[in-house]
């Protein structure tokens, strides 16, 4: 079944679902991702942008297809440097962000 992005977001919100809506963009390898908690969008990512910046770009993007991963969520990790005994928070790397 084909539906537009707005309808998919409305349906996920109305059902109060928790998870990630991952959307393919035409001619782009990056995924637009909407993170939902009980039907509310709490985080958006696309390429290097986050949240409001992604929504501003949304009008220029051509959506191809998407899928919803029920129960997945955004997680911020705090790394512990075992060699120095310091905590590192806020560093951007692939290990910093993960979906469960």
N, C-alpha and C positions, 0 to 999 in steps of 0.2 A: 504494500500500500504506500503510495506517495503522499506526503504531506509537506507543507512548507515549514520552515524553521519556527515561525511564530506559533503555528498550531502545535508543533511538537513540544515547545516550551510550555504552552498553556496546558496541554494534556498532562505533562509531568508535574506541573505545579498543582493542578486540580486534584491529582491523585496523591499529592503529598509524598512523592517518592524521594529517596535519597540515592544519589549516584552521579555518574558523569555522562553528559551528552557530548559525544565526540563527533565533529562534523568535518568532512572533507571539503576543501576549497578547490575550485577549478584552477588548473595550472599551478598548483602550489603543493609542496610536500608537507607543509605545516597543517596541523589540525587545530580547529577552533574548538575549545572545550568549555562547557558550562558545568560547574560543580553545584549540585543541588543538595540541600539538607532539608528533609521534610517538605519538599516542594518549593523551597526558596533558593534562588541563585545566591550563593555566597562567594563565588570566585569565578573569574573568567580568564582564560589564557589563549593566546594566539601568537605564534612566533615568539618575539621577545617582549610583546606587550602584555599587560595585565589589567584586568578589571575595566574601568571606565574607558581607558585608551582603546581597548579591544572593541568596545561597543561603538565608539566613534568611528572606527575603521569598518565596522560591519556593513554599512551601506555600500561600500565599494567592493565587497566580496561576493563572489558567485558560488553559492553552496551547491555541492554535487549530491552528497548523501551523508547520512549519519547513523549512529547507533547509540543506544543507551546501555551503560554498564551499571546495573542495579547494585547498590551497596558500596561502590567505589567512592573514595573521597580524597581530598587534598590533605597532605600531611607535611608539616614543617618539622624537620628533624634538627635537633641540637647535637652537634658532634663534639666528642671529647677527644682532645689531643693527648693520648696516653704518654707520649714522650715528654711533654712539657707540663701536663696537668692543667691545661687551659681548656675552657669551653669556647667553641667557635659558633657564633650564631649570626645568621644573615648572609653567609657566604653562598654565592650562587654556583652550584655544580649539579651534575646529574644525581648525585647522592643526596643533595639537600631536599629534593622534592620527589615524592613517590606517590603512587596511587596504591591503595590496598584493595 
